[in-house]
């Protein structure tokens, strides 16, 4: 019996190693868009010298190529025009389109927010279909993209389902606990698969008249709060912003109508005073598989975690809760200058919540 256990364990280890090392083609994925640039990321089975053709018409006309062969490809297109639609083609494959980011003087754009896609493939596909119908300029993911981030087969499934979105809409994820991120582990896939700003674990980007701040809140204490380095960085990003809108997104929420643990309480004590001091407008969170909109001291907190994982029942309503539903969904945000219009939309296309916000002076 002991020998059998060892053999089964060894076989499982070999499969796990093979899962990490075998080639996994996917892409393209659009990342880190700015008013004049964008990154195109993809993987191939065999090492190739990757190339991207692009242009403002389907005739393309411009090309950027890598210097040497690789399986993982990251190419930046530069010299682009703000908020302009471009055609592109990776390695002579299918043509697709993307839009560059809005410049700082533009106040009209829309984005989608969703999270906790994990292993619920049918719901995940339905949500991606609904997001595409709303034609967002970019998308945020609130974490737990996959069931286990250490297994590349999980990422294969994620990229297959999200392919229609990722090849046309710039994508900004945040780490969830199911990404199983560990910097010392060769099985950590997250930072290898995406090309994000900054250190990729927490980062910021500006889009139009808004600043977006992504935090690493993946339920791995003591690696998170009270983590002085990230907290100091957050305050710097908040204090330096001159944008009309301030948005923050991360995985483990600080408010919700689910039961909470000491991590969430500690995060709330660390984060909320900064959000209130610097006038954050909205905070997008995941982790609790449901939808909820909560108003606390002038800040809107939105749990948007119905992307595919099994839904959770809602508990006793949190003080300030404005709307809540245990349903597969995504959140659509449309910024129009000083006004913001939000909707939570379920997998069937029904609006389950709508709201408006006014930017703070």
TIVEXFI-213638 format. One record per residue (C-alpha): residue number from 1; x, y, z. Coordinates in Angstrom, 2 decimals. Example, Ala and Ser with C-alpha at 12.3 -4.5 7.8 and 13.67 -1.06 7.14 Angstrom:
<nodes>
<node i="1" x="12.30" y="-4.50" z="7.80"/>
<node i="2" x="13.67" y="-1.06" z="7.14"/>
</nodes>
This chain:
<nodes>
<node i="1" x="0.00" y="0.00" z="0.00"/>
<node i="2" x="2.87" y="2.35" z="0.80"/>
<node i="3" x="4.50" y="1.62" z="-2.55"/>
<node i="4" x="1.19" y="2.28" z="-4.35"/>
<node i="5" x="0.79" y="5.65" z="-2.66"/>
<node i="6" x="4.34" y="6.63" z="-3.61"/>
<node i="7" x="3.81" y="5.55" z="-7.21"/>
<node i="8" x="0.52" y="7.43" z="-7.51"/>
<node i="9" x="2.13" y="10.49" z="-5.95"/>
<node i="10" x="5.07" y="10.29" z="-8.32"/>
<node i="11" x="2.76" y="9.89" z="-11.33"/>
<node i="12" x="0.75" y="12.90" z="-10.22"/>
<node i="13" x="3.94" y="14.92" z="-9.84"/>
<node i="14" x="5.07" y="13.95" z="-13.35"/>
<node i="15" x="1.71" y="15.04" z="-14.81"/>
<node i="16" x="1.94" y="18.30" z="-12.92"/>
<node i="17" x="5.44" y="18.98" z="-14.26"/>
<node i="18" x="4.36" y="18.10" z="-17.80"/>
<node i="19" x="1.38" y="20.42" z="-17.45"/>
<node i="20" x="3.72" y="23.30" z="-16.64"/>
<node i="21" x="6.35" y="22.61" z="-19.30"/>
<node i="22" x="4.36" y="21.57" z="-22.35"/>
<node i="23" x="3.73" y="24.24" z="-25.03"/>
<node i="24" x="0.37" y="26.02" z="-24.74"/>
<node i="25" x="-0.59" y="28.22" z="-27.71"/>
<node i="26" x="-3.06" y="31.04" z="-27.09"/>
<node i="27" x="-3.76" y="34.60" z="-28.02"/>
<node i="28" x="-3.54" y="37.26" z="-29.03"/>
<node i="29" x="-4.27" y="39.21" z="-25.85"/>
<node i="30" x="-4.35" y="43.02" z="-25.78"/>
<node i="31" x="-2.59" y="44.57" z="-22.78"/>
<node i="32" x="-1.45" y="47.87" z="-21.27"/>
<node i="33" x="-3.09" y="50.21" z="-23.78"/>
<node i="34" x="-2.22" y="53.92" z="-23.80"/>
<node i="35" x="-3.30" y="56.76" z="-26.11"/>
<node i="36" x="-0.36" y="56.01" z="-28.42"/>
<node i="37" x="0.60" y="52.36" z="-27.80"/>
<node i="38" x="-0.59" y="48.85" z="-26.98"/>
<node i="39" x="1.01" y="45.48" z="-26.18"/>
<node i="40" x="0.03" y="42.35" z="-28.10"/>
<node i="41" x="0.78" y="39.10" z="-26.24"/>
<node i="42" x="0.49" y="35.50" z="-27.47"/>
<node i="43" x="2.06" y="32.03" z="-27.18"/>
<node i="44" x="3.00" y="29.54" z="-29.90"/>
<node i="45" x="3.70" y="25.79" z="-29.78"/>
<node i="46" x="7.13" y="26.09" z="-31.41"/>
<node i="47" x="9.65" y="28.93" z="-31.13"/>
<node i="48" x="8.99" y="31.48" z="-33.88"/>
<node i="49" x="10.01" y="35.04" z="-34.69"/>
<node i="50" x="6.67" y="36.69" z="-34.02"/>
<node i="51" x="5.30" y="39.61" z="-35.92"/>
<node i="52" x="2.29" y="41.94" z="-35.87"/>
<node i="53" x="0.95" y="43.79" z="-38.90"/>
<node i="54" x="-1.36" y="46.71" z="-38.16"/>
<node i="55" x="-2.92" y="49.84" z="-39.59"/>
<node i="56" x="-5.97" y="52.09" z="-39.59"/>
<node i="57" x="-7.56" y="50.11" z="-42.41"/>
<node i="58" x="-7.90" y="46.40" z="-43.12"/>
<node i="59" x="-5.00" y="46.79" z="-45.56"/>
<node i="60" x="-2.75" y="47.12" z="-42.48"/>
<node i="61" x="0.55" y="48.48" z="-43.84"/>
<node i="62" x="2.82" y="48.62" z="-40.76"/>
<node i="63" x="4.80" y="45.76" z="-39.22"/>
<node i="64" x="6.71" y="45.14" z="-36.01"/>
<node i="65" x="8.76" y="41.95" z="-35.48"/>
<node i="66" x="10.74" y="40.29" z="-32.73"/>
<node i="67" x="14.52" y="40.02" z="-32.82"/>
<node i="68" x="14.67" y="36.28" z="-32.07"/>
<node i="69" x="12.49" y="33.16" z="-31.91"/>
<node i="70" x="10.41" y="32.44" z="-28.82"/>
<node i="71" x="7.28" y="30.62" z="-27.67"/>
<node i="72" x="5.99" y="33.54" z="-25.57"/>
<node i="73" x="5.60" y="36.74" z="-27.55"/>
<node i="74" x="5.15" y="40.34" z="-26.38"/>
<node i="75" x="5.25" y="43.13" z="-28.96"/>
<node i="76" x="4.41" y="46.79" z="-28.42"/>
<node i="77" x="2.80" y="48.87" z="-31.18"/>
<node i="78" x="3.77" y="52.53" z="-30.82"/>
<node i="79" x="3.11" y="55.86" z="-32.53"/>
<node i="80" x="-0.66" y="55.32" z="-32.53"/>
<node i="81" x="-3.43" y="57.92" z="-32.36"/>
<node i="82" x="-5.55" y="58.38" z="-29.22"/>
<node i="83" x="-8.92" y="56.63" z="-29.04"/>
<node i="84" x="-8.60" y="55.36" z="-32.60"/>
<node i="85" x="-9.60" y="52.01" z="-34.06"/>
<node i="86" x="-6.83" y="49.91" z="-35.61"/>
<node i="87" x="-6.79" y="46.62" z="-37.47"/>
<node i="88" x="-4.09" y="44.10" z="-36.64"/>
<node i="89" x="-2.94" y="40.58" z="-37.51"/>
<node i="90" x="-0.58" y="38.27" z="-35.58"/>
<node i="91" x="1.73" y="36.00" z="-37.58"/>
<node i="92" x="-0.49" y="36.22" z="-40.66"/>
<node i="93" x="-3.52" y="34.89" z="-38.77"/>
<node i="94" x="-7.03" y="36.20" z="-38.29"/>
<node i="95" x="-7.47" y="39.97" z="-38.50"/>
<node i="96" x="-9.02" y="41.75" z="-35.53"/>
<node i="97" x="-9.52" y="45.31" z="-34.29"/>
<node i="98" x="-8.69" y="47.28" z="-31.15"/>
<node i="99" x="-9.09" y="50.85" z="-29.95"/>
<node i="100" x="-6.32" y="52.86" z="-28.32"/>
<node i="101" x="-6.88" y="54.57" z="-24.98"/>
<node i="102" x="-8.61" y="57.90" z="-24.56"/>
<node i="103" x="-6.32" y="60.86" z="-23.88"/>
<node i="104" x="-6.49" y="62.81" z="-20.61"/>
<node i="105" x="-8.76" y="65.48" z="-22.09"/>
<node i="106" x="-11.43" y="62.94" z="-23.08"/>
<node i="107" x="-14.23" y="62.18" z="-20.64"/>
<node i="108" x="-16.39" y="59.71" z="-22.56"/>
<node i="109" x="-15.61" y="55.97" z="-22.50"/>
<node i="110" x="-16.96" y="52.70" z="-21.14"/>
<node i="111" x="-15.47" y="49.66" z="-19.45"/>
<node i="112" x="-16.62" y="46.28" z="-18.15"/>
<node i="113" x="-15.78" y="44.76" z="-14.76"/>
<node i="114" x="-16.18" y="41.09" z="-13.85"/>
<node i="115" x="-14.47" y="38.43" z="-11.77"/>
<node i="116" x="-14.26" y="34.96" z="-10.25"/>
<node i="117" x="-14.59" y="33.14" z="-13.57"/>
<node i="118" x="-12.74" y="30.03" z="-12.39"/>
<node i="119" x="-14.22" y="26.71" z="-13.55"/>
<node i="120" x="-17.83" y="27.62" z="-14.40"/>
<node i="121" x="-17.33" y="27.40" z="-18.15"/>
<node i="122" x="-20.96" y="27.77" z="-19.31"/>
<node i="123" x="-21.61" y="30.86" z="-17.21"/>
<node i="124" x="-18.17" y="32.23" z="-18.10"/>
<node i="125" x="-18.91" y="31.93" z="-21.83"/>
<node i="126" x="-22.29" y="33.59" z="-21.39"/>
<node i="127" x="-20.76" y="36.53" z="-19.50"/>
<node i="128" x="-18.06" y="37.05" z="-22.15"/>
<node i="129" x="-20.76" y="37.06" z="-24.84"/>
<node i="130" x="-22.77" y="39.70" z="-22.96"/>
<node i="131" x="-19.71" y="41.87" z="-22.34"/>
<node i="132" x="-18.89" y="41.88" z="-26.05"/>
<node i="133" x="-22.43" y="43.00" z="-26.86"/>
<node i="134" x="-21.82" y="46.20" z="-24.87"/>
<node i="135" x="-18.60" y="47.04" z="-26.80"/>
<node i="136" x="-16.45" y="48.21" z="-23.87"/>
<node i="137" x="-13.22" y="50.11" z="-24.47"/>
<node i="138" x="-11.41" y="47.86" z="-21.97"/>
<node i="139" x="-12.15" y="45.31" z="-19.23"/>
<node i="140" x="-11.13" y="44.82" z="-15.59"/>
<node i="141" x="-11.08" y="41.41" z="-13.91"/>
<node i="142" x="-11.40" y="41.31" z="-10.10"/>
<node i="143" x="-9.39" y="38.10" z="-9.64"/>
<node i="144" x="-9.74" y="34.32" z="-9.47"/>
<node i="145" x="-9.42" y="34.03" z="-13.22"/>
<node i="146" x="-8.85" y="30.26" z="-12.98"/>
<node i="147" x="-9.47" y="27.43" z="-10.53"/>
<node i="148" x="-5.77" y="26.83" z="-9.91"/>
<node i="149" x="-3.18" y="29.20" z="-11.32"/>
<node i="150" x="-0.37" y="26.66" z="-10.93"/>
<node i="151" x="-1.79" y="24.45" z="-13.70"/>
<node i="152" x="-1.32" y="25.67" z="-17.23"/>
<node i="153" x="-4.28" y="23.58" z="-18.43"/>
<node i="154" x="-6.51" y="25.88" z="-16.36"/>
<node i="155" x="-5.09" y="28.88" z="-18.16"/>
<node i="156" x="-5.61" y="27.14" z="-21.51"/>
<node i="157" x="-9.31" y="26.89" z="-20.72"/>
<node i="158" x="-9.46" y="30.50" z="-19.56"/>
<node i="159" x="-7.84" y="31.84" z="-22.73"/>
<node i="160" x="-10.04" y="29.67" z="-24.96"/>
<node i="161" x="-13.25" y="30.99" z="-23.39"/>
<node i="162" x="-12.07" y="34.60" z="-23.27"/>
<node i="163" x="-10.43" y="34.66" z="-26.71"/>
<node i="164" x="-13.17" y="36.74" z="-28.41"/>
<node i="165" x="-12.81" y="39.40" z="-25.70"/>
<node i="166" x="-9.04" y="39.35" z="-25.24"/>
<node i="167" x="-8.21" y="39.78" z="-28.93"/>
<node i="168" x="-10.39" y="42.92" z="-29.27"/>
<node i="169" x="-10.58" y="44.53" z="-25.80"/>
<node i="170" x="-7.56" y="45.54" z="-23.64"/>
<node i="171" x="-7.61" y="43.49" z="-20.44"/>
<node i="172" x="-6.50" y="44.38" z="-16.91"/>
<node i="173" x="-6.64" y="41.57" z="-14.30"/>
<node i="174" x="-5.81" y="41.50" z="-10.61"/>
<node i="175" x="-4.50" y="38.59" z="-8.57"/>
<node i="176" x="-7.01" y="36.39" z="-6.74"/>
<node i="177" x="-6.30" y="33.64" z="-4.23"/>
<node i="178" x="-6.99" y="30.94" z="-6.86"/>
<node i="179" x="-4.16" y="32.25" z="-9.03"/>
<node i="180" x="-1.95" y="30.57" z="-6.39"/>
<node i="181" x="0.70" y="33.18" z="-6.94"/>
<node i="182" x="4.04" y="32.52" z="-5.27"/>
<node i="183" x="7.09" y="34.40" z="-6.59"/>
<node i="184" x="9.47" y="31.60" z="-5.64"/>
<node i="185" x="7.46" y="28.93" z="-7.49"/>
<node i="186" x="8.12" y="27.91" z="-11.10"/>
<node i="187" x="4.41" y="27.05" z="-11.24"/>
<node i="188" x="3.34" y="30.68" z="-10.90"/>
<node i="189" x="1.83" y="31.48" z="-14.28"/>
<node i="190" x="0.23" y="34.90" z="-13.81"/>
<node i="191" x="3.17" y="37.24" z="-14.42"/>
<node i="192" x="4.39" y="35.12" z="-17.33"/>
<node i="193" x="1.08" y="35.23" z="-19.19"/>
<node i="194" x="0.21" y="38.93" z="-18.89"/>
<node i="195" x="2.07" y="42.15" z="-19.67"/>
<node i="196" x="0.83" y="44.67" z="-17.11"/>
<node i="197" x="2.15" y="48.04" z="-15.95"/>
<node i="198" x="4.53" y="48.50" z="-13.03"/>
<node i="199" x="5.50" y="45.36" z="-11.15"/>
<node i="200" x="2.36" y="43.62" z="-12.51"/>
<node i="201" x="1.20" y="42.59" z="-9.00"/>
<node i="202" x="-0.05" y="46.07" z="-8.18"/>
<node i="203" x="-0.12" y="48.81" z="-10.77"/>
<node i="204" x="-1.86" y="51.91" z="-12.04"/>
<node i="205" x="-2.94" y="53.29" z="-15.39"/>
<node i="206" x="-4.75" y="56.40" z="-16.60"/>
<node i="207" x="-7.54" y="56.25" z="-19.15"/>
<node i="208" x="-9.24" y="59.44" z="-20.30"/>
<node i="209" x="-10.15" y="61.55" z="-17.29"/>
<node i="210" x="-9.77" y="58.62" z="-14.84"/>
<node i="211" x="-7.05" y="56.91" z="-12.84"/>
<node i="212" x="-7.29" y="53.16" z="-12.18"/>
<node i="213" x="-5.35" y="51.55" z="-9.33"/>
<node i="214" x="-4.98" y="47.77" z="-9.07"/>
<node i="215" x="-3.97" y="46.29" z="-5.71"/>
<node i="216" x="-2.63" y="42.88" z="-4.79"/>
<node i="217" x="-5.25" y="41.59" z="-2.34"/>
<node i="218" x="-5.16" y="37.85" z="-2.98"/>
<node i="219" x="-5.79" y="36.53" z="0.54"/>
<node i="220" x="-2.20" y="35.55" z="1.27"/>
<node i="221" x="-1.29" y="37.23" z="4.58"/>
<node i="222" x="1.14" y="38.43" z="5.72"/>
<node i="223" x="2.10" y="39.21" z="2.11"/>
<node i="224" x="-0.71" y="41.76" z="1.94"/>
<node i="225" x="-1.84" y="44.27" z="4.54"/>
<node i="226" x="-0.35" y="45.73" z="6.56"/>
<node i="227" x="2.30" y="45.64" z="3.79"/>
<node i="228" x="4.07" y="48.98" z="4.05"/>
<node i="229" x="5.55" y="49.00" z="0.56"/>
<node i="230" x="2.24" y="48.57" z="-1.25"/>
<node i="231" x="0.36" y="50.86" z="1.13"/>
<node i="232" x="2.91" y="53.66" z="0.64"/>
<node i="233" x="2.73" y="53.16" z="-3.13"/>
<node i="234" x="-1.08" y="53.35" z="-3.00"/>
<node i="235" x="-1.04" y="56.65" z="-1.14"/>
<node i="236" x="1.45" y="58.06" z="-3.63"/>
<node i="237" x="-0.77" y="57.09" z="-6.58"/>
<node i="238" x="-3.86" y="58.58" z="-4.94"/>
<node i="239" x="-2.14" y="61.79" z="-3.89"/>
<node i="240" x="-0.51" y="62.43" z="-7.27"/>
<node i="241" x="-3.63" y="61.93" z="-9.36"/>
<node i="242" x="-5.13" y="64.92" z="-11.13"/>
<node i="243" x="-7.78" y="62.79" z="-12.84"/>
<node i="244" x="-11.45" y="63.62" z="-12.46"/>
<node i="245" x="-12.30" y="60.04" z="-11.49"/>
<node i="246" x="-10.47" y="57.68" z="-9.12"/>
<node i="247" x="-11.17" y="53.95" z="-9.32"/>
<node i="248" x="-9.54" y="51.11" z="-7.35"/>
<node i="249" x="-9.90" y="47.37" z="-8.00"/>
<node i="250" x="-8.68" y="44.25" z="-6.19"/>
<node i="251" x="-9.85" y="40.78" z="-5.20"/>
<node i="252" x="-10.69" y="40.34" z="-1.50"/>
<node i="253" x="-13.37" y="42.87" z="-0.60"/>
<node i="254" x="-13.49" y="45.30" z="2.30"/>
<node i="255" x="-17.30" y="45.48" z="2.43"/>
<node i="256" x="-19.91" y="42.86" z="1.56"/>
<node i="257" x="-22.97" y="41.09" z="2.98"/>
<node i="258" x="-21.00" y="37.87" z="3.38"/>
<node i="259" x="-19.22" y="36.81" z="6.53"/>
<node i="260" x="-15.81" y="38.41" z="6.90"/>
<node i="261" x="-12.46" y="37.36" z="8.34"/>
<node i="262" x="-9.57" y="39.13" z="10.01"/>
<node i="263" x="-7.88" y="39.77" z="6.66"/>
<node i="264" x="-10.86" y="41.72" z="5.35"/>
<node i="265" x="-11.16" y="43.67" z="8.59"/>
<node i="266" x="-7.46" y="44.52" z="8.49"/>
<node i="267" x="-7.70" y="45.60" z="4.86"/>
<node i="268" x="-10.67" y="47.81" z="5.64"/>
<node i="269" x="-8.80" y="49.49" z="8.47"/>
<node i="270" x="-5.78" y="50.12" z="6.22"/>
<node i="271" x="-7.45" y="51.03" z="2.95"/>
<node i="272" x="-10.70" y="52.83" z="3.64"/>
<node i="273" x="-9.13" y="55.85" z="5.41"/>
<node i="274" x="-6.95" y="56.42" z="2.33"/>
<node i="275" x="-9.90" y="56.01" z="-0.03"/>
<node i="276" x="-11.85" y="58.60" z="1.95"/>
<node i="277" x="-8.93" y="60.99" z="2.39"/>
<node i="278" x="-8.16" y="61.15" z="-1.34"/>
<node i="279" x="-11.71" y="61.01" z="-2.69"/>
<node i="280" x="-11.87" y="57.62" z="-4.40"/>
<node i="281" x="-15.11" y="57.41" z="-6.37"/>
<node i="282" x="-15.63" y="53.66" z="-6.75"/>
<node i="283" x="-13.96" y="50.43" z="-5.62"/>
<node i="284" x="-14.45" y="47.15" z="-7.53"/>
<node i="285" x="-13.92" y="43.87" z="-5.66"/>
<node i="286" x="-14.36" y="40.11" z="-6.14"/>
<node i="287" x="-14.01" y="37.00" z="-3.95"/>
<node i="288" x="-17.64" y="36.77" z="-2.73"/>
<node i="289" x="-19.45" y="35.16" z="-5.68"/>
<node i="290" x="-22.35" y="37.57" z="-6.08"/>
<node i="291" x="-23.19" y="41.17" z="-6.96"/>
<node i="292" x="-23.51" y="43.94" z="-4.41"/>
<node i="293" x="-23.35" y="47.73" z="-4.42"/>
<node i="294" x="-22.60" y="49.40" z="-1.10"/>
<node i="295" x="-22.37" y="53.10" z="-0.29"/>
<node i="296" x="-20.07" y="54.08" z="2.59"/>
<node i="297" x="-19.14" y="57.71" z="3.33"/>
<node i="298" x="-19.61" y="58.82" z="-0.26"/>
<node i="299" x="-17.66" y="55.95" z="-1.85"/>
<node i="300" x="-19.34" y="53.25" z="-3.94"/>
<node i="301" x="-18.05" y="49.74" z="-3.26"/>
<node i="302" x="-19.07" y="47.12" z="-5.84"/>
<node i="303" x="-18.66" y="43.37" z="-5.41"/>
<node i="304" x="-18.71" y="42.02" z="-8.96"/>
<node i="305" x="-17.76" y="38.36" z="-8.68"/>
<node i="306" x="-20.30" y="36.47" z="-10.77"/>
<node i="307" x="-18.17" y="35.50" z="-13.75"/>
<node i="308" x="-18.51" y="31.73" z="-13.54"/>
<node i="309" x="-17.59" y="30.30" z="-10.13"/>
<node i="310" x="-20.35" y="28.74" z="-8.03"/>
<node i="311" x="-22.55" y="31.47" z="-6.58"/>
<node i="312" x="-22.73" y="32.28" z="-2.86"/>
<node i="313" x="-25.83" y="32.98" z="-0.85"/>
<node i="314" x="-26.08" y="36.51" z="0.49"/>
<node i="315" x="-26.03" y="37.06" z="4.23"/>
<node i="316" x="-27.31" y="39.84" z="6.45"/>
<node i="317" x="-27.25" y="43.09" z="4.42"/>
<node i="318" x="-24.20" y="45.24" z="5.05"/>
<node i="319" x="-24.99" y="48.77" z="6.30"/>
<node i="320" x="-25.09" y="50.95" z="3.21"/>
<node i="321" x="-26.04" y="48.10" z="0.86"/>
<node i="322" x="-28.00" y="49.52" z="-2.08"/>
<node i="323" x="-28.50" y="46.42" z="-4.22"/>
<node i="324" x="-27.49" y="42.77" z="-4.07"/>
<node i="325" x="-28.09" y="39.56" z="-6.03"/>
<node i="326" x="-26.61" y="36.09" z="-6.13"/>
<node i="327" x="-26.43" y="35.87" z="-9.91"/>
<node i="328" x="-23.92" y="35.48" z="-12.75"/>
<node i="329" x="-23.23" y="38.94" z="-14.08"/>
<node i="330" x="-20.78" y="41.67" z="-15.06"/>
<node i="331" x="-20.77" y="45.40" z="-14.36"/>
<node i="332" x="-20.75" y="47.98" z="-17.14"/>
<node i="333" x="-19.50" y="51.49" z="-16.38"/>
<node i="334" x="-20.00" y="54.40" z="-18.76"/>
<node i="335" x="-18.19" y="57.64" z="-17.98"/>
<node i="336" x="-19.61" y="60.81" z="-19.49"/>
<node i="337" x="-17.55" y="63.72" z="-18.25"/>
<node i="338" x="-18.53" y="64.46" z="-14.66"/>
<node i="339" x="-21.25" y="61.80" z="-14.66"/>
<node i="340" x="-20.97" y="58.03" z="-14.40"/>
<node i="341" x="-23.68" y="55.51" z="-15.31"/>
<node i="342" x="-23.40" y="51.95" z="-14.06"/>
<node i="343" x="-25.34" y="48.77" z="-14.73"/>
<node i="344" x="-25.04" y="45.21" z="-13.46"/>
<node i="345" x="-26.10" y="42.86" z="-16.28"/>
<node i="346" x="-26.79" y="39.15" z="-15.83"/>
<node i="347" x="-25.90" y="36.28" z="-18.16"/>
<node i="348" x="-29.24" y="36.65" z="-19.98"/>
<node i="349" x="-28.71" y="40.33" z="-20.66"/>
<node i="350" x="-31.10" y="41.60" z="-17.98"/>
<node i="351" x="-30.18" y="44.72" z="-15.99"/>
<node i="352" x="-30.26" y="43.76" z="-12.30"/>
<node i="353" x="-29.04" y="47.11" z="-10.96"/>
<node i="354" x="-28.40" y="50.60" z="-12.30"/>
<node i="355" x="-26.91" y="53.67" z="-10.66"/>
<node i="356" x="-25.40" y="57.11" z="-11.31"/>
<node i="357" x="-22.44" y="58.87" z="-9.72"/>
<node i="358" x="-21.20" y="62.46" z="-9.82"/>
<node i="359" x="-17.44" y="63.08" z="-9.81"/>
<node i="360" x="-16.14" y="64.87" z="-6.75"/>
<node i="361" x="-14.77" y="68.37" z="-7.25"/>
</nodes>
